[in-house]
Amino acid sequence: MKIFKFGGASVKDADGVKNVAKIIQSEGNSNTLVVISAMGKMTNAFEEVIDAYDNKSEELPLKLNFIDEYHKNIMDALFEKGDAIYQEIDILFGELGWFLARNTSQRYNYVYDQIICFGELLSTKIVSAYLAKIGINNTWFDVRNYIKTDSSYRDAKVDWKLTEKIITSKVDVSKLNITQGFLAGNDTENTTTLGREGSDYTAGIFAYCLNAQSVTIWKDVEGVLNADPRVFEETILLTQISYEEAIEMAFYGASVIHPKTLQPLQKKEIPLLVRSFLNPKEIGTRVSKGALLEPYIPCFIVKKDQILVSISALDFSFMVENNISFIFQKLHEYQLKVNLIQNSAISFSVCVDNKFNKFDVFFDDLKNEFKMEVQKSVDLFTVRHFDDNAIKTIEQKGHSLLTQVNKETLQIVVKAI
């Protein structure tokens, strides 16, 4: 069985849905399971709904109407008026309205998951109906009844034993199956989610449970490149990456492959293919057991808008285990993701991602106990398999504030000039 995953960009409009249908027709309209994300930027749109609902904003009806019109415009370009899909979509919006009217929970993460799921439910219903309309028989199913998790809303942990039992007994591997990415369900039948960008992980879960032949992630790029083309002028397609190398790249922040996706695939040596839905005949990238990299060249990863903070004791005492463990506890408490660590006898430096805008609170908490030097709006460049030319390329990006080197990896914190 083959597993395909299509992200929001691939189904952002009617032409995108038609293109996905063509790919399925040519690549796998049987023995295939297709995982589909919310359409276009609909996850962002639903997050705006969640915030408006949480804040009791008067803009809530407008935001709901925007989502309704967005999907109906796509449907109008794909179906005749009166098609059964319109009633199915109205039912989903009715379920959403019922939740918004009846919910009494004040738990933000719980509410988030119960609302955000409608993006994937809407997109998969529309794609499934269009495939059926053009003669491609398929089975739509609700992934929340198949992938089971704990109740850690917004970052749920998979119950692998139960999930594998359900998937192997309920999925007909001879057919074309359509389901949602990102979503799951707990033991109380509430929706949970696997973390942002978790649709790739969904594909990995099904592949593992079904002993799939391969997983293909269809994206708007030709495959995995050795650098972000928005940052570097010259980039090269990587045609082969080992599991180990892909996990290393994901750890350092490469955005093409979700970190959690690779682990279940590696366990059963299931190849991961990254291909372009814009040019489906191109070879793309294969992640599998084998060569570390083909071609073997430096790979650049950049994290922008980071914060570099150097921390030292007020009395110039050594920065040792008790100080460092306390700092890490605070970093965890304030949800500051650490992307680089460097310490000397009297100083401890970290480059952090201020994703949740909690750095200032972290700073205020520690400033009376430590001396803290802060550089905001810096870029962290990571280079796997670096050479002299790679170092020169990074040095041209700005003023180097901190450099760290090991056998295979170079990291430089840069302040743009």
C-alpha positions in Angstrom: 0.0 0.0 0.0 1.1 3.6 -0.8 0.5 6.5 1.5 0.1 10.0 0.0 0.0 13.3 1.9 -1.2 16.5 0.3 -0.8 19.8 2.3 -3.0 22.9 2.2 -1.1 24.5 -0.7 -2.1 21.6 -3.0 -5.8 22.0 -2.4 -6.0 25.8 -1.9 -8.5 26.3 -4.8 -10.5 24.3 -7.3 -7.6 24.0 -9.7 -5.6 22.5 -6.9 -8.3 19.9 -6.2 -8.4 19.0 -9.8 -4.6 18.6 -9.9 -4.6 16.3 -6.9 -7.2 14.2 -8.6 -5.0 13.9 -11.7 -2.1 12.8 -9.5 -4.2 10.2 -7.8 -5.5 9.0 -11.2 -1.9 8.5 -12.5 -0.1 7.4 -9.3 -2.5 5.4 -7.2 -6.3 5.1 -7.4 -6.2 1.7 -5.5 -4.1 0.3 -2.7 -3.6 3.9 -1.6 -4.4 6.0 1.5 -4.5 9.7 1.0 -4.0 12.1 3.9 -5.2 15.7 3.3 -4.7 18.9 5.2 -7.0 21.9 5.6 -7.3 23.9 2.4 -4.9 26.8 1.8 -4.5 28.9 4.9 -7.7 27.6 6.6 -5.8 26.4 9.7 -4.9 30.0 10.3 -8.4 31.1 9.6 -9.8 28.6 12.1 -7.2 29.9 14.7 -8.7 33.3 14.2 -12.2 31.8 14.9 -10.8 30.2 18.0 -9.3 33.5 19.3 -12.5 35.4 18.5 -14.6 32.8 20.3 -12.2 32.8 23.3 -12.2 36.6 23.5 -16.0 36.8 22.9 -15.3 39.0 19.9 -18.1 40.5 17.8 -16.0 39.6 14.7 -16.7 35.8 15.2 -19.6 35.7 12.7 -17.5 37.5 10.1 -14.6 35.0 10.5 -17.0 32.1 10.3 -18.6 33.5 7.2 -15.2 33.9 5.5 -14.5 30.2 6.0 -17.9 29.3 4.7 -17.6 31.4 1.6 -14.0 30.2 0.9 -15.1 26.5 0.8 -18.4 27.3 -1.0 -16.5 29.2 -3.8 -14.3 26.1 -4.3 -17.3 23.8 -4.4 -19.1 26.1 -6.9 -16.2 25.6 -9.3 -16.2 21.8 -8.9 -19.9 20.8 -8.5 -23.3 21.5 -9.9 -25.7 23.3 -7.5 -27.7 20.8 -5.6 -24.9 18.3 -5.4 -25.1 16.2 -2.2 -21.7 17.6 -1.1 -23.4 21.0 -0.2 -25.6 19.3 2.3 -22.7 17.4 3.8 -20.7 20.6 4.2 -23.7 22.4 5.7 -24.0 19.5 8.3 -20.3 20.1 9.2 -20.9 23.8 9.7 -23.9 22.9 11.8 -21.8 20.7 14.0 -19.3 23.6 14.4 -22.1 26.0 15.3 -23.6 23.5 17.8 -20.2 23.3 19.6 -19.7 27.1 19.7 -23.2 27.5 21.2 -23.1 24.6 23.7 -19.5 24.4 24.8 -18.9 25.3 28.5 -15.2 24.4 28.8 -12.7 27.2 29.6 -9.7 25.0 28.6 -8.2 26.8 25.6 -6.3 23.8 24.2 -9.4 21.5 24.4 -11.5 24.2 22.6 -8.8 24.6 20.1 -8.8 21.0 19.0 -12.6 20.7 18.9 -12.7 23.7 16.4 -9.5 23.4 14.4 -10.5 19.9 13.2 -13.2 21.3 10.9 -10.5 22.5 8.4 -9.4 18.9 7.6 -13.0 17.5 7.8 -14.2 20.1 5.2 -11.2 19.6 2.8 -11.4 15.8 2.8 -15.2 15.8 2.3 -14.8 18.1 -0.8 -11.9 16.2 -2.3 -13.5 12.8 -1.7 -16.8 14.0 -3.3 -14.9 15.5 -6.4 -13.0 12.2 -6.9 -16.3 10.3 -6.8 -17.9 12.8 -9.3 -15.2 12.2 -11.9 -15.4 8.4 -11.5 -12.7 7.6 -8.9 -14.2 5.4 -6.3 -12.9 6.1 -2.8 -13.7 5.6 0.8 -13.7 8.6 3.1 -13.2 8.0 6.8 -12.9 10.0 10.0 -9.3 9.6 11.2 -10.4 10.4 14.8 -11.8 6.9 14.9 -8.5 5.3 13.8 -5.6 7.2 15.5 -6.1 7.1 19.3 -4.1 9.3 21.7 -4.0 10.5 25.2 -5.7 13.8 26.2 -2.8 16.2 25.8 -4.7 18.6 23.6 -2.7 20.3 20.8 0.2 17.9 21.3 -1.3 14.4 21.8 0.7 11.3 22.3 -0.3 8.3 20.1 -1.5 5.1 21.7 0.4 2.9 19.3 -0.9 -0.5 20.4 -4.5 0.5 20.1 -4.0 2.6 17.0 -2.3 -0.2 15.1 -5.1 -2.7 16.2 -7.8 -0.4 14.8 -6.0 0.6 11.6 -5.1 -3.0 10.6 -8.6 -4.3 11.3 -10.6 -1.4 9.7 -8.6 -0.1 6.7 -9.3 -1.8 3.4 -5.9 -1.7 1.8 -7.2 -2.7 -1.6 -9.1 0.5 -2.1 -8.4 4.3 -2.4 -8.9 5.8 1.1 -9.3 9.5 1.9 -8.7 10.8 5.4 -7.5 13.8 7.4 -4.1 14.7 8.6 -3.2 16.3 12.0 -6.3 15.0 13.8 -6.8 12.1 16.3 -9.2 11.1 19.0 -9.0 10.2 22.7 -10.9 7.6 24.8 -13.7 10.0 25.5 -14.4 10.6 21.8 -13.0 14.1 21.8 -10.8 15.4 19.1 -7.1 15.7 19.8 -4.4 17.0 17.5 -0.8 15.8 16.9 0.9 19.2 16.9 1.1 21.9 14.2 2.2 20.5 10.8 1.2 17.0 12.1 -0.3 15.8 8.8 3.1 14.4 7.8 3.1 12.5 11.1 -0.4 11.1 10.3 1.0 9.7 7.1 3.9 8.1 9.0 1.5 6.5 11.5 -0.6 4.9 8.8 2.5 3.7 6.9 3.8 2.1 10.1 0.6 0.4 11.0 -0.1 -0.9 7.4 3.5 -1.8 6.5 3.2 0.5 3.6 5.4 0.3 0.5 6.2 4.1 0.7 5.0 7.5 1.9 4.9 10.4 -0.5 4.6 13.9 0.7 3.4 16.1 -2.2 4.7 19.7 -1.9 5.1 22.9 -4.0 8.9 22.4 -4.2 10.8 19.9 -6.3 11.9 17.9 -3.2 14.3 18.5 -0.4 16.9 21.2 -1.3 20.2 21.8 0.3 19.1 25.3 1.3 16.1 27.6 1.5 15.8 29.3 -1.9 14.3 32.3 -0.2 17.6 32.9 1.7 20.2 31.4 -0.7 20.6 32.2 -4.4 21.8 28.8 -5.5 20.2 25.6 -4.2 20.6 22.0 -5.2 18.1 19.1 -5.1 19.0 16.3 -2.7 17.9 13.1 -4.5 18.7 10.7 -1.6 18.9 11.3 2.2 19.4 8.6 4.9 16.9 8.4 7.8 19.7 9.5 10.2 20.6 12.5 8.1 17.0 13.6 7.7 16.4 13.3 11.4 19.5 15.5 12.0 18.3 18.1 9.5 14.8 18.1 11.1 16.3 18.5 14.5 18.2 21.6 13.4 15.1 23.1 11.8 14.7 21.9 8.2 11.0 22.5 7.5 10.4 20.1 4.6 10.0 17.0 6.8 8.2 16.9 10.2 10.5 15.5 12.8 8.1 13.0 14.2 7.3 11.6 10.8 10.6 9.9 10.3 10.8 7.7 13.4 8.0 5.3 12.6 9.2 5.0 9.0 12.8 4.2 10.0 11.6 1.4 12.3 10.2 -0.5 9.4 12.5 1.0 6.7 9.6 2.5 4.8 10.9 5.0 2.2 9.7 8.6 2.4 9.4 10.4 -1.0 9.2 14.2 -1.3 7.8 15.2 -4.7 6.3 18.2 -6.4 2.5 18.3 -7.0 3.3 21.0 -9.6 5.7 18.7 -11.5 4.6 15.2 -10.6 6.8 13.5 -13.2 10.0 14.8 -11.5 12.0 12.3 -9.3 12.0 14.4 -6.1 13.8 13.3 -3.0 14.0 9.8 -1.4 14.6 9.4 2.3 15.5 5.8 3.1 18.2 3.5 4.3 21.3 4.0 2.3 23.6 6.7 1.3 23.9 9.6 3.7 23.4 12.3 1.0 23.3 12.3 -2.7 24.9 14.6 -3.8 27.2 14.9 -0.8 27.3 18.7 -0.4 26.9 21.2 2.5 23.3 21.7 3.6 22.1 25.0 5.0 19.4 25.5 7.6 18.4 29.0 8.9 16.2 30.0 11.8 15.4 33.7 11.7 14.4 36.1 14.5 16.1 34.2 17.3 17.4 35.6 20.6 20.9 35.1 21.8 21.3 35.5 25.6 24.6 35.1 27.5 24.1 34.4 31.2 26.7 34.6 34.0 26.6 34.6 37.8 26.6 38.1 39.5 29.6 37.0 41.7 31.6 35.6 38.7 31.4 32.1 40.1 31.5 29.1 37.8 28.4 28.3 35.8 28.0 24.6 36.8 25.3 22.0 37.1 23.1 23.8 39.7 23.0 27.1 37.8 22.6 25.5 34.4 19.8 23.1 35.6 17.9 26.1 37.1 18.2 28.0 33.8 16.9 25.1 31.8 14.0 24.7 34.2 13.1 28.3 33.5 13.6 27.9 29.7 11.1 25.0 29.8 8.7 26.9 32.1 8.5 29.8 29.6 8.4 27.6 26.5 11.6 28.9 25.0 13.0 26.4 22.5 16.8 26.1 22.7 18.5 25.8 19.4 22.2 26.2 20.4 24.1 26.0 23.7 27.6 27.1 24.5 29.2 27.5 27.9 32.5 28.5 29.4 33.7 28.6 33.0 31.7 31.7 33.9 29.2 32.1 31.0 26.3 30.1 29.6 25.0 31.2 26.2 21.8 29.9 24.5 20.1 30.8 21.2 16.4 30.5 21.7 13.2 30.7 19.6 10.7 33.1 21.2 7.7 31.4 19.6 5.3 32.1 22.4 6.6 35.7 23.2 7.6 34.8 26.7 11.3 35.8 26.6 10.7 39.1 28.4 9.0 37.4 31.3 11.9 34.9 31.4 14.4 37.8 31.4 12.6 39.5 34.3 12.5 36.3 36.3 16.3 35.8 36.1 17.7 39.3 35.9 18.1 39.8 39.7 20.0 36.5 40.0 22.2 36.6 36.9 24.0 39.0 34.6 22.2 38.7 31.2 23.4 40.1 27.9 20.8 39.9 25.1 20.9 40.2 21.4 17.5 40.1 19.7 16.5 39.6 16.0 19.5 37.4 15.2 19.7 34.5 12.7 21.0 31.1 13.5 22.6 29.3 10.5 23.3 25.6 10.7 25.5 23.9 8.1 25.6 20.1 7.9 28.8 18.8 6.1 30.3 22.3 5.9 33.4 23.3 4.0 35.4 26.5 3.7 33.1 27.9 1.0 30.1 27.2 3.2 31.7 29.2 6.0 32.4 32.1 3.7 28.8 32.0 2.5 27.4 32.4 6.0 30.0 35.1 7.0 28.6 37.2 4.1 25.2 37.2 5.8 26.2 39.5 8.6 28.3 39.9 11.8 29.1 36.6 13.6 28.2 36.7 17.3 28.8 33.1 18.2 30.3 30.1 16.4 30.1 26.4 17.3 31.7 23.5 15.4 31.6 19.8 15.7 32.7 17.0 13.3 29.7 17.3 10.9 27.9 20.5 11.9 28.7 24.2 12.0 26.4 26.7 13.8 26.8 30.4 13.6 24.6 33.1 15.2 24.6 36.1 12.9 23.4 39.7 13.3 22.5 41.1 9.9 24.4 44.2 8.9 
